[in-house]
Amino acid sequence: MLWPEKRDRDSVLGDKVPGMVDRTTSQSFLRVSRGYIPPPLDPLLGLGERFLPAAFRGGGIDIGPIPTGTPVNLLASLNVLSEDPDPAKRAEYEGKALKRVGRMLADLKKLPPNATDEQAKQVLGNLVNPMLELSKCPDMIVNRGHYFGTGYLEPAEQADPALRAQAITDRGPRLSDSDKQALIEFLKTF
């Protein structure tokens, strides 16, 4: 934890990001049953069952193909429900979510039945930014940890989450390895 330079690195981005991103290990499909579909997406069910039956069979939604190497958090952190107490803002956000998820499903369903990972990556690649706009947690690095005593400092804010991951600078107070070991031993006493 105190040595970010020793943390595992992402298999795709390597040293471009300060850690590792959980990724799918094979081409995948995600099935969301009707009971788990949030109310703002209900309109997709009726229209989808009529116009895209392959994606909306049995009252649920099938998402895929999801290509090998896709960040798991890209889908796992989708937030289609607004947490804003203002009904107007909530309706606006949920309308945006409905459009984005509808576009994602429609684009994925345009793929041929046995689409390759490359074909799926092309389609999903066009959807990354719209999906990140709906993400509850756009930071996909799973082992980021903290930077106390490492000499690394993160900027407080970065408009683009992708740039935030790369915006770590090498400045700030640095603990020696012996100080880090002493800190570890001290924390064990609690």
MDAnalysis code that builds the backbone (N, CA, C; Angstrom):
import MDAnalysis as mda
import numpy as np

u = mda.Universe.empty(570, n_residues=190, atom_resindex=np.repeat(np.arange(190), 3), trajectory=True)
u.add_TopologyAttr("name", ["N", "CA", "C"] * 190)
u.add_TopologyAttr("resid", np.arange(1, 191))
u.add_TopologyAttr("resname", ["MET", "LEU", "TRP", "PRO", "GLU", "LYS", "ARG", "ASP", "ARG", "ASP", "SER", "VAL", "LEU", "GLY", "ASP", "LYS", "VAL", "PRO", "GLY", "MET", "VAL", "ASP", "ARG", "THR", "THR", "SER", "GLN", "SER", "PHE", "LEU", "ARG", "VAL", "SER", "ARG", "GLY", "TYR", "ILE", "PRO", "PRO", "PRO", "LEU", "ASP", "PRO", "LEU", "LEU", "GLY", "LEU", "GLY", "GLU", "ARG", "PHE", "LEU", "PRO", "ALA", "ALA", "PHE", "ARG", "GLY", "GLY", "GLY", "ILE", "ASP", "ILE", "GLY", "PRO", "ILE", "PRO", "THR", "GLY", "THR", "PRO", "VAL", "ASN", "LEU", "LEU", "ALA", "SER", "LEU", "ASN", "VAL", "LEU", "SER", "GLU", "ASP", "PRO", "ASP", "PRO", "ALA", "LYS", "ARG", "ALA", "GLU", "TYR", "GLU", "GLY", "LYS", "ALA", "LEU", "LYS", "ARG", "VAL", "GLY", "ARG", "MET", "LEU", "ALA", "ASP", "LEU", "LYS", "LYS", "LEU", "PRO", "PRO", "ASN", "ALA", "THR", "ASP", "GLU", "GLN", "ALA", "LYS", "GLN", "VAL", "LEU", "GLY", "ASN", "LEU", "VAL", "ASN", "PRO", "MET", "LEU", "GLU", "LEU", "SER", "LYS", "CYS", "PRO", "ASP", "MET", "ILE", "VAL", "ASN", "ARG", "GLY", "HIS", "TYR", "PHE", "GLY", "THR", "GLY", "TYR", "LEU", "GLU", "PRO", "ALA", "GLU", "GLN", "ALA", "ASP", "PRO", "ALA", "LEU", "ARG", "ALA", "GLN", "ALA", "ILE", "THR", "ASP", "ARG", "GLY", "PRO", "ARG", "LEU", "SER", "ASP", "SER", "ASP", "LYS", "GLN", "ALA", "LEU", "ILE", "GLU", "PHE", "LEU", "LYS", "THR", "PHE"])
u.atoms.positions = np.array([
    [0.814, -1.182, 0.000],
    [0.000, 0.000, 0.000],
    [0.864, 1.255, 0.000],
    [1.961, 1.232, 0.652],
    [2.835, 2.400, 0.730],
    [3.828, 2.476, -0.420],
    [3.807, 1.501, -1.314],
    [4.723, 1.466, -2.445],
    [3.926, 1.363, -3.752],
    [3.362, 2.484, -4.260],
    [2.544, 2.416, -5.473],
    [3.327, 1.908, -6.681],
    [4.608, 2.097, -6.693],
    [5.415, 1.631, -7.824],
    [5.479, 0.102, -7.893],
    [5.114, -0.583, -6.798],
    [5.126, -2.049, -6.779],
    [3.749, -2.655, -7.031],
    [2.721, -1.809, -7.175],
    [1.365, -2.318, -7.400],
    [1.259, -2.965, -8.770],
    [0.375, -3.976, -8.867],
    [0.119, -4.597, -10.162],
    [-0.362, -3.541, -11.137],
    [0.016, -3.694, -12.396],
    [-0.367, -2.762, -13.455],
    [-1.403, -3.400, -14.362],
    [-2.156, -2.543, -15.034],
    [-3.201, -2.995, -15.932],
    [-2.602, -3.740, -17.117],
    [-3.258, -4.827, -17.510],
    [-2.768, -5.659, -18.605],
    [-2.860, -4.967, -19.957],
    [-3.747, -3.981, -20.086],
    [-3.914, -3.283, -21.360],
    [-3.186, -1.938, -21.357],
    [-3.351, -1.160, -20.299],
    [-2.801, 0.196, -20.261],
    [-1.413, 0.276, -19.647],
    [-0.969, -0.763, -18.971],
    [0.376, -0.781, -18.397],
    [0.631, 0.391, -17.471],
    [1.717, 1.124, -17.731],
    [2.117, 2.238, -16.867],
    [1.359, 3.531, -17.146],
    [0.407, 3.515, -18.068],
    [-0.373, 4.723, -18.351],
    [-1.321, 5.063, -17.210],
    [-1.660, 4.080, -16.390],
    [-2.498, 4.312, -15.221],
    [-1.813, 3.716, -14.003],
    [-2.059, 4.284, -12.815],
    [-1.340, 3.845, -11.622],
    [-1.974, 2.642, -10.927],
    [-2.212, 1.574, -11.667],
    [-2.793, 0.402, -11.035],
    [-3.394, -0.543, -12.041],
    [-4.331, -1.340, -11.559],
    [-4.913, -2.413, -12.343],
    [-6.415, -2.190, -12.504],
    [-6.939, -2.596, -13.659],
    [-8.355, -2.500, -13.962],
    [-8.884, -3.928, -14.101],
    [-9.965, -4.265, -13.373],
    [-10.581, -5.585, -13.550],
    [-11.229, -5.623, -14.928],
    [-10.955, -6.683, -15.684],
    [-11.453, -6.795, -17.055],
    [-12.105, -8.152, -17.281],
    [-13.003, -8.201, -18.266],
    [-13.609, -9.478, -18.621],
    [-12.539, -10.366, -19.228],
    [-12.624, -11.653, -18.966],
    [-11.598, -12.587, -19.449],
    [-12.029, -13.317, -20.718],
    [-13.284, -13.153, -21.097],
    [-13.781, -13.746, -22.338],
    [-14.977, -12.922, -22.804],
    [-15.390, -13.161, -24.042],
    [-16.582, -12.470, -24.534],
    [-17.754, -12.862, -23.638],
    [-18.523, -11.867, -23.211],
    [-19.550, -12.095, -22.201],
    [-20.886, -11.503, -22.618],
    [-21.924, -11.935, -21.922],
    [-23.264, -11.372, -22.058],
    [-23.795, -11.179, -20.652],
    [-24.555, -10.138, -20.459],
    [-25.130, -9.847, -19.153],
    [-26.646, -9.882, -19.294],
    [-27.299, -10.654, -18.468],
    [-28.760, -10.770, -18.486],
    [-29.300, -10.073, -17.238],
    [-30.151, -9.067, -17.437],
    [-30.776, -8.355, -16.329],
    [-32.261, -8.705, -16.345],
    [-32.714, -9.425, -15.338],
    [-34.119, -9.834, -15.255],
    [-35.015, -8.635, -14.977],
    [-36.266, -8.746, -15.367],
    [-37.232, -7.646, -15.253],
    [-37.273, -7.056, -13.835],
    [-37.225, -7.864, -12.815],
    [-37.314, -7.376, -11.437],
    [-36.153, -6.498, -11.013],
    [-35.040, -6.552, -11.742],
    [-33.868, -5.753, -11.395],
    [-33.714, -4.521, -12.281],
    [-34.642, -4.332, -13.188],
    [-34.553, -3.188, -14.085],
    [-35.186, -1.985, -13.402],
    [-34.418, -0.905, -13.244],
    [-34.946, 0.275, -12.560],
    [-36.120, 0.883, -13.333],
    [-37.076, 1.482, -12.618],
    [-38.257, 2.068, -13.265],
    [-37.968, 3.001, -14.443],
    [-36.899, 3.828, -14.404],
    [-36.676, 4.706, -15.555],
    [-36.418, 3.940, -16.865],
    [-36.009, 2.682, -16.765],
    [-35.741, 1.903, -17.976],
    [-36.943, 1.075, -18.423],
    [-38.041, 1.127, -17.676],
    [-39.251, 0.385, -18.058],
    [-39.700, 0.651, -19.495],
    [-39.625, 1.916, -19.969],
    [-40.048, 2.146, -21.356],
    [-39.251, 1.330, -22.381],
    [-38.012, 0.998, -22.043],
    [-37.209, 0.187, -22.964],
    [-37.784, -1.213, -23.124],
    [-38.412, -1.727, -22.074],
    [-38.903, -3.104, -22.129],
    [-39.993, -3.278, -23.180],
    [-41.014, -2.435, -23.122],
    [-42.113, -2.574, -24.070],
    [-41.667, -2.376, -25.507],
    [-40.945, -1.284, -25.752],
    [-40.461, -1.012, -27.104],
    [-39.438, -2.049, -27.525],
    [-38.579, -2.408, -26.601],
    [-37.529, -3.375, -26.923],
    [-38.072, -4.732, -27.292],
    [-39.068, -5.207, -26.536],
    [-39.663, -6.514, -26.846],
    [-40.299, -6.502, -28.231],
    [-40.761, -5.339, -28.644],
    [-41.411, -5.240, -29.945],
    [-40.404, -5.104, -31.092],
    [-39.371, -4.238, -30.901],
    [-38.457, -3.922, -31.996],
    [-37.107, -4.627, -31.924],
    [-36.693, -5.042, -30.763],
    [-35.419, -5.760, -30.593],
    [-35.645, -7.007, -29.740],
    [-36.437, -7.962, -30.229],
    [-36.783, -9.117, -29.387],
    [-35.580, -9.931, -28.935],
    [-34.494, -9.933, -29.695],
    [-33.308, -10.694, -29.288],
    [-32.683, -10.127, -28.019],
    [-32.818, -8.812, -27.794],
    [-32.229, -8.181, -26.615],
    [-33.189, -8.141, -25.430],
    [-34.487, -8.314, -25.682],
    [-35.474, -8.117, -24.627],
    [-36.380, -9.332, -24.459],
    [-35.838, -10.493, -24.524],
    [-36.694, -11.678, -24.400],
    [-37.015, -11.959, -22.938],
    [-38.208, -12.433, -22.715],
    [-38.619, -12.818, -21.366],
    [-38.773, -11.673, -20.391],
    [-38.936, -10.448, -20.890],
    [-39.145, -9.321, -20.002],
    [-37.889, -8.750, -19.391],
    [-36.734, -9.291, -19.718],
    [-35.478, -8.762, -19.211],
    [-34.676, -8.136, -20.333],
    [-33.472, -7.744, -20.018],
    [-32.584, -7.139, -21.011],
    [-31.311, -7.970, -21.100],
    [-30.918, -8.315, -22.331],
    [-29.643, -8.977, -22.577],
    [-28.667, -7.939, -23.104],
    [-27.532, -7.795, -22.438],
    [-26.514, -6.831, -22.849],
    [-25.318, -7.618, -23.366],
    [-24.936, -7.362, -24.594],
    [-23.777, -8.043, -25.149],
    [-23.854, -8.117, -26.652],
    [-22.813, -8.609, -27.269],
    [-21.624, -9.185, -26.658],
    [-20.707, -8.120, -26.055],
    [-20.182, -8.442, -24.900],
    [-19.209, -7.595, -24.219],
    [-17.844, -8.202, -24.534],
    [-16.982, -7.465, -25.235],
    [-15.722, -8.058, -25.684],
    [-14.748, -8.383, -24.548],
    [-13.887, -9.332, -24.813],
    [-12.803, -9.686, -23.896],
    [-11.993, -8.428, -23.589],
    [-11.659, -8.238, -22.333],
    [-10.827, -7.107, -21.937],
    [-11.594, -5.847, -21.586],
    [-12.916, -5.909, -21.586],
    [-13.717, -4.741, -21.220],
    [-13.611, -4.506, -19.711],
    [-13.389, -3.255, -19.279],
    [-13.377, -2.987, -17.840],
    [-14.724, -3.362, -17.217],
    [-14.695, -4.193, -16.196],
    [-15.912, -4.656, -15.533],
    [-16.697, -3.472, -14.970],
    [-15.980, -2.492, -14.431],
    [-16.620, -1.343, -13.797],
    [-17.403, -0.484, -14.791],
    [-17.109, -0.600, -16.079],
    [-17.826, 0.180, -17.083],
    [-19.318, -0.134, -17.027],
    [-19.656, -1.402, -16.822],
    [-21.062, -1.797, -16.699],
    [-21.515, -1.849, -15.244],
    [-20.647, -2.310, -14.362],
    [-21.040, -2.514, -12.961],
    [-21.393, -1.209, -12.254],
    [-20.847, -0.091, -12.711],
    [-21.096, 1.179, -12.032],
    [-22.106, 2.064, -12.745],
    [-22.797, 1.530, -13.751],
    [-23.824, 2.337, -14.409],
    [-24.873, 2.751, -13.392],
    [-25.170, 4.024, -13.359],
    [-26.152, 4.555, -12.417],
    [-27.291, 5.166, -13.217],
    [-28.375, 4.431, -13.376],
    [-29.504, 4.930, -14.162],
    [-30.545, 5.637, -13.294],
    [-30.345, 5.606, -11.996],
    [-31.271, 6.288, -11.075],
    [-30.617, 7.544, -10.522],
    [-31.299, 8.660, -10.667],
    [-30.786, 9.912, -10.134],
    [-30.968, 9.935, -8.619],
    [-30.018, 10.543, -7.936],
    [-30.118, 10.693, -6.486],
    [-30.461, 12.132, -6.112],
    [-30.759, 12.947, -7.113],
    [-31.087, 14.348, -6.887],
    [-32.493, 14.460, -6.287],
    [-32.666, 15.224, -5.211],
    [-33.996, 15.352, -4.609],
    [-34.963, 16.193, -5.462],
    [-34.429, 17.000, -6.381],
    [-35.258, 17.835, -7.248],
    [-35.902, 16.962, -8.332],
    [-37.249, 16.854, -8.345],
    [-37.924, 15.992, -9.324],
    [-37.593, 16.339, -10.783],
    [-37.430, 17.615, -11.089],
    [-37.123, 18.012, -12.469],
    [-35.739, 17.519, -12.879],
    [-34.756, 17.690, -11.984],
    [-33.393, 17.230, -12.282],
    [-33.349, 15.705, -12.348],
    [-34.115, 15.073, -11.475],
    [-34.173, 13.609, -11.475],
    [-34.749, 13.106, -12.801],
    [-35.825, 13.712, -13.252],
    [-36.451, 13.315, -14.515],
    [-35.508, 13.554, -15.695],
    [-34.783, 14.668, -15.662],
    [-33.830, 14.974, -16.737],
    [-32.719, 13.914, -16.791],
    [-32.160, 13.589, -15.632],
    [-31.084, 12.593, -15.577],
    [-31.590, 11.228, -16.043],
    [-32.746, 10.830, -15.552],
    [-33.264, 9.509, -15.896],
    [-33.660, 9.436, -17.368],
    [-34.090, 10.563, -17.956],
    [-34.345, 10.603, -19.390],
    [-33.060, 10.415, -20.181],
    [-31.992, 11.063, -19.713],
    [-30.680, 10.907, -20.343],
    [-30.215, 9.454, -20.225],
    [-30.406, 8.872, -19.051],
    [-30.005, 7.473, -18.836],
    [-30.784, 6.547, -19.762],
    [-32.062, 6.783, -19.917],
    [-32.895, 5.969, -20.793],
    [-32.376, 6.021, -22.227],
    [-32.058, 7.221, -22.693],
    [-31.518, 7.373, -24.056],
    [-30.185, 6.655, -24.215],
    [-29.292, 6.831, -23.239],
    [-27.949, 6.250, -23.341],
    [-27.997, 4.722, -23.312],
    [-28.762, 4.172, -22.382],
    [-28.849, 2.715, -22.288],
    [-29.560, 2.157, -23.521],
    [-30.585, 2.848, -23.985],
    [-31.270, 2.422, -25.200],
    [-30.339, 2.412, -26.392],
    [-29.518, 3.453, -26.514],
    [-28.529, 3.517, -27.607],
    [-27.518, 2.380, -27.501],
    [-27.045, 2.134, -26.265],
    [-26.070, 1.074, -26.059],
    [-26.640, -0.275, -26.503],
    [-27.846, -0.578, -26.061],
    [-28.468, -1.859, -26.417],
    [-28.715, -1.959, -27.918],
    [-29.209, -0.882, -28.515],
    [-29.484, -0.892, -29.956],
    [-28.196, -1.073, -30.750],
    [-27.125, -0.371, -30.349],
    [-25.851, -0.497, -31.064],
    [-25.277, -1.901, -30.942],
    [-25.352, -2.481, -29.740],
    [-24.830, -3.836, -29.555],
    [-25.639, -4.859, -30.347],
    [-26.931, -4.632, -30.472],
    [-27.778, -5.592, -31.194],
    [-27.622, -5.492, -32.707],
    [-26.958, -4.457, -33.205],
    [-26.677, -4.338, -34.640],
    [-25.550, -5.276, -35.065],
    [-24.843, -5.789, -34.074],
    [-23.740, -6.702, -34.381],
    [-24.282, -8.019, -34.926],
    [-23.519, -8.695, -35.789],
    [-23.968, -9.998, -36.283],
    [-24.036, -11.018, -35.145],
    [-24.777, -12.125, -35.339],
    [-24.969, -13.119, -34.269],
    [-23.679, -13.647, -33.645],
    [-22.667, -13.874, -34.415],
    [-21.403, -14.388, -33.865],
    [-20.308, -13.344, -34.008],
    [-20.571, -12.160, -33.485],
    [-19.634, -11.047, -33.616],
    [-18.301, -11.386, -32.963],
    [-17.234, -10.914, -33.585],
    [-15.898, -11.094, -33.009],
    [-15.682, -10.051, -31.930],
    [-14.651, -10.258, -31.129],
    [-14.300, -9.272, -30.112],
    [-13.983, -7.928, -30.758],
    [-13.315, -7.949, -31.911],
    [-12.960, -6.698, -32.585],
    [-14.197, -5.927, -33.006],
    [-15.201, -6.613, -33.535],
    [-16.447, -5.946, -33.919],
    [-17.141, -5.368, -32.683],
    [-17.194, -6.148, -31.621],
    [-17.837, -5.679, -30.388],
    [-17.065, -4.511, -29.778],
    [-15.734, -4.536, -29.857],
    [-14.916, -3.438, -29.321],
    [-15.186, -2.142, -30.070],
    [-15.384, -2.234, -31.378],
    [-15.684, -1.025, -32.154],
    [-16.977, -0.381, -31.658],
    [-18.007, -1.189, -31.482],
    [-19.295, -0.666, -31.035],
    [-19.185, -0.151, -29.606],
    [-18.617, -0.941, -28.712],
    [-18.513, -0.542, -27.309],
    [-17.595, 0.665, -27.145],
    [-16.570, 0.756, -27.979],
    [-15.656, 1.898, -27.922],
    [-16.375, 3.220, -28.121],
    [-17.394, 3.227, -28.970],
    [-18.177, 4.437, -29.206],
    [-19.108, 4.755, -28.038],
    [-19.292, 3.807, -27.143],
    [-20.235, 3.973, -26.036],
    [-19.554, 4.280, -24.704],
    [-18.226, 4.239, -24.673],
    [-17.506, 4.403, -23.405],
    [-17.825, 5.740, -22.743],
    [-17.680, 6.847, -23.465],
    [-17.929, 8.158, -22.845],
    [-19.375, 8.315, -22.382],
    [-20.391, 7.934, -23.203],
    [-21.759, 8.018, -22.682],
    [-21.977, 7.150, -21.439],
    [-21.306, 5.999, -21.371],
    [-21.456, 5.139, -20.196],
    [-20.766, 5.759, -18.986],
    [-19.595, 6.377, -19.204],
    [-18.889, 7.018, -18.090],
    [-19.690, 8.188, -17.526],
    [-20.464, 8.863, -18.374],
    [-21.303, 9.959, -17.890],
    [-22.382, 9.461, -16.937],
    [-22.745, 8.194, -17.047],
    [-23.753, 7.607, -16.161],
    [-23.123, 6.786, -15.035],
    [-21.819, 6.826, -14.931],
    [-21.126, 5.988, -13.960],
    [-21.159, 6.592, -12.569],
    [-21.442, 5.739, -11.612],
    [-21.404, 6.156, -10.208],
    [-19.949, 6.236, -9.727],
    [-19.075, 5.481, -10.391],
    [-17.661, 5.458, -10.024],
    [-16.821, 5.317, -11.289],
    [-16.490, 6.432, -11.947],
    [-15.746, 6.336, -13.199],
    [-14.270, 5.953, -13.029],
    [-13.786, 5.858, -11.808],
    [-12.405, 5.430, -11.570],
    [-12.373, 3.907, -11.588],
    [-11.726, 3.330, -12.562],
    [-11.757, 1.883, -12.742],
    [-10.554, 1.174, -12.130],
    [-9.662, 1.921, -11.549],
    [-8.463, 1.319, -10.964],
    [-8.829, 0.710, -9.613],
    [-8.613, -0.596, -9.476],
    [-9.066, -1.304, -8.283],
    [-8.031, -1.344, -7.164],
    [-6.791, -1.042, -7.467],
    [-5.757, -1.101, -6.434],
    [-5.042, 0.240, -6.292],
    [-5.783, 1.309, -6.454],
    [-5.180, 2.650, -6.409],
    [-4.586, 2.930, -5.026],
    [-5.287, 2.576, -3.984],
    [-4.774, 2.813, -2.642],
    [-4.655, 4.296, -2.343],
    [-3.737, 4.631, -1.476],
    [-3.520, 6.031, -1.123],
    [-2.075, 6.369, -1.428],
    [-1.732, 7.628, -1.264],
    [-0.380, 8.070, -1.608],
    [0.349, 8.682, -0.416],
    [-0.151, 8.418, 0.795],
    [0.490, 8.973, 1.978],
    [1.942, 8.501, 2.063],
    [2.835, 9.440, 2.189],
    [4.246, 9.121, 2.401],
    [4.974, 8.583, 1.187],
    [4.335, 8.582, 0.019],
    [4.972, 8.000, -1.166],
    [5.708, 9.019, -2.012],
    [5.417, 10.296, -1.804],
    [5.987, 11.332, -2.648],
    [5.089, 11.650, -3.829],
    [4.037, 10.863, -3.998],
    [3.092, 11.115, -5.080],
    [1.938, 11.936, -4.533],
    [1.474, 12.865, -5.316],
    [0.296, 13.632, -4.956],
    [-0.660, 13.627, -6.131],
    [-1.947, 13.504, -5.828],
    [-2.965, 13.584, -6.879],
    [-3.541, 14.982, -6.885],
    [-3.835, 15.525, -8.061],
    [-4.540, 16.809, -8.086],
    [-5.928, 16.642, -7.471],
    [-6.419, 17.674, -6.838],
    [-7.713, 17.584, -6.159],
    [-8.838, 17.251, -7.117],
    [-8.878, 17.881, -8.262],
    [-9.960, 17.642, -9.216],
    [-9.386, 17.575, -10.617],
    [-9.970, 16.761, -11.414],
    [-9.616, 16.653, -12.832],
    [-10.941, 16.435, -13.553],
    [-11.264, 17.281, -14.501],
    [-12.567, 17.218, -15.174],
    [-12.798, 15.869, -15.834],
    [-11.820, 15.354, -16.505],
    [-11.959, 14.089, -17.226],
    [-11.436, 12.958, -16.343],
    [-12.299, 11.968, -15.973],
    [-11.851, 10.881, -15.094],
    [-10.676, 10.101, -15.676],
    [-10.617, 9.987, -17.001],
    [-9.502, 9.263, -17.613],
    [-8.191, 10.001, -17.373],
    [-8.227, 11.339, -17.418],
    [-7.016, 12.122, -17.167],
    [-6.632, 12.092, -15.699],
    [-7.634, 12.018, -14.809],
    [-7.362, 11.976, -13.373],
    [-6.453, 10.799, -13.034],
    [-6.686, 9.672, -13.689],
    [-5.891, 8.485, -13.417],
    [-4.435, 8.692, -13.795],
    [-4.189, 9.550, -14.777],
    [-2.828, 9.761, -15.262],
    [-2.164, 10.973, -14.619],
    [-2.909, 11.743, -13.842],
    [-2.430, 13.031, -13.376],
    [-1.712, 12.978, -12.037],
    [-1.058, 11.904, -11.754],
    [-0.328, 11.794, -10.492],
    [1.062, 12.380, -10.694],
    [1.458, 13.217, -9.795],
    [2.751, 13.863, -9.936],
    [3.700, 13.345, -8.865],
    [4.976, 13.473, -9.138],
    [5.997, 12.988, -8.222],
    [6.532, 14.163, -7.397],
    [5.712, 14.642, -6.465],
    [6.117, 15.705, -5.564],
    [5.401, 15.508, -4.234],
    [5.968, 16.030, -3.223],
    [5.333, 15.899, -1.924],
    [6.240, 15.160, -0.954],
    [5.823, 15.063, 0.310],
    [6.662, 14.407, 1.322],
    [6.790, 12.915, 1.045],
    [7.996, 12.418, 1.214],
    [8.268, 11.008, 0.943],
    [8.868, 10.368, 2.193],
    [8.316, 9.225, 2.581],
    [8.875, 8.471, 3.698],
    [9.913, 7.496, 3.154],
    [10.956, 7.293, 3.919],
    [11.950, 6.280, 3.532],
    [11.336, 4.898, 3.744],
    [11.947, 3.859, 3.172],
    [11.443, 2.505, 3.363],
    [11.426, 2.122, 4.843],
    [12.436, 2.544, 5.601],
    [12.454, 2.209, 7.033],
    [11.328, 2.943, 7.777],
    [11.026, 4.187, 7.373],
    [9.899, 4.902, 7.983],
    [8.577, 4.216, 7.655],
    [8.447, 3.728, 6.439],
    [7.224, 3.023, 6.037],
    [7.073, 1.735, 6.854],
    [8.167, 1.006, 7.045],
    [8.122, -0.217, 7.851],
    [7.757, 0.117, 9.302],
    [8.306, 1.207, 9.830],
    [7.986, 1.626, 11.198],
    [6.501, 1.989, 11.307],
    [5.976, 2.649, 10.314],
    [4.554, 3.000, 10.306],
    [3.690, 1.735, 10.299],
    [4.068, 0.763, 9.510],
    [3.330, -0.513, 9.460],
    [3.334, -1.166, 10.834],
    [4.491, -1.220, 11.478],
    [4.586, -1.825, 12.810],
    [3.760, -1.042, 13.832],
    [3.770, 0.277, 13.729],
    [2.972, 1.094, 14.633],
    [1.488, 0.811, 14.462],
    [1.018, 0.709, 13.204],
    [-0.410, 0.460, 12.949],
    [-0.846, -0.913, 13.450],
    [0.069, -1.860, 13.542],
    [-0.256, -3.196, 14.056],
    [-0.617, -3.163, 15.544],
    [-0.241, -2.102, 16.241],
    [-0.511, -2.036, 17.677],
    [-1.944, -1.631, 17.987],
    [-2.714, -1.215, 16.988],
    [-4.115, -0.807, 17.226],
    [-5.045, -1.970, 17.251],
])
